[in-house]
Amino acid sequence: MKNAKYLPALLMALLAGLSSCEPEETSIRLTSSERIRIDSLAKKQIDTLATFIDSLCTVQHDDMVQQALDSIIALRKAEEQKLRARLKQKQ
């Protein structure tokens, strides 16, 4: 699970790479039963992937909240230091 935190970045990089490829021209005609079959297969895979991604979010939630909190605290400390420096200059 140590490498699980890199998985979303890897998935996004793969999707970005795939979306930049130009699709080839095809002239395939699918029957309605073939379309239904493809849709059901895609739905199963999407549902499986969604469950996996949700579990990653659950695992990473605490770390993400802590990072966000640390970032907010760091910003507020920097703002406070700027304000204190301005007050010293005015005095």
C-alpha positions in Angstrom: 0.0 0.0 0.0 3.0 2.3 0.1 2.9 2.7 -3.6 -0.9 3.3 -3.6 -0.4 7.0 -3.2 1.2 7.2 -6.6 -1.5 5.3 -8.3 -3.9 8.3 -8.9 -1.1 10.3 -10.5 -0.1 7.3 -12.7 -3.7 6.8 -13.8 -4.1 10.5 -14.6 -0.8 10.5 -16.6 -2.0 7.4 -18.5 -5.4 9.0 -19.2 -3.8 12.3 -20.3 -1.5 10.3 -22.7 -4.4 8.3 -24.1 -6.6 11.3 -24.6 -3.9 13.1 -26.7 -3.8 10.3 -29.3 -5.9 11.0 -32.3 -8.5 8.3 -33.0 -8.2 6.4 -36.2 -11.0 6.5 -38.7 -13.2 3.4 -38.5 -16.2 2.3 -40.3 -17.4 -0.5 -38.0 -21.1 -0.8 -37.6 -22.3 -2.5 -34.5 -25.6 -4.2 -34.1 -27.8 -3.2 -31.2 -27.0 -6.5 -29.3 -23.3 -5.8 -29.7 -23.7 -2.2 -28.4 -25.7 -3.6 -25.4 -23.0 -6.1 -24.7 -20.2 -3.5 -25.0 -22.1 -1.2 -22.7 -22.6 -3.8 -20.1 -18.9 -4.8 -20.2 -17.9 -1.2 -19.9 -20.3 -0.6 -17.0 -18.8 -3.6 -15.1 -15.3 -2.3 -15.6 -16.2 1.2 -14.6 -18.0 0.0 -11.5 -15.0 -2.1 -10.5 -12.7 0.9 -11.1 -15.0 3.3 -9.2 -14.9 0.9 -6.2 -11.1 0.8 -6.4 -10.7 4.5 -6.6 -13.1 5.0 -3.7 -11.0 2.7 -1.6 -7.9 4.7 -2.5 -9.7 7.9 -1.4 -10.6 6.3 1.9 -7.1 5.2 2.5 -5.6 8.5 1.6 -8.2 10.8 3.2 -6.4 11.3 6.5 -3.1 12.1 4.8 -4.8 14.5 2.4 -6.6 16.3 5.2 -3.4 16.6 7.2 -1.5 18.0 4.2 -4.3 20.6 3.6 -4.3 21.6 7.2 -0.5 22.0 7.3 -0.7 24.1 4.1 -3.4 26.3 5.6 -1.5 26.8 8.9 1.7 27.7 6.9 -0.2 30.3 4.9 -1.8 31.8 8.0 1.6 31.9 9.8 3.1 33.7 6.8 0.2 36.2 6.7 0.7 36.8 10.5 4.4 37.5 10.1 3.7 40.0 7.3 1.1 41.8 9.5 3.5 41.9 12.4 6.3 43.3 10.2 3.9 46.0 9.0 2.9 46.9 12.5 6.5 47.2 13.6 7.2 49.5 10.6 4.3 51.8 11.6 5.5 52.1 15.2 
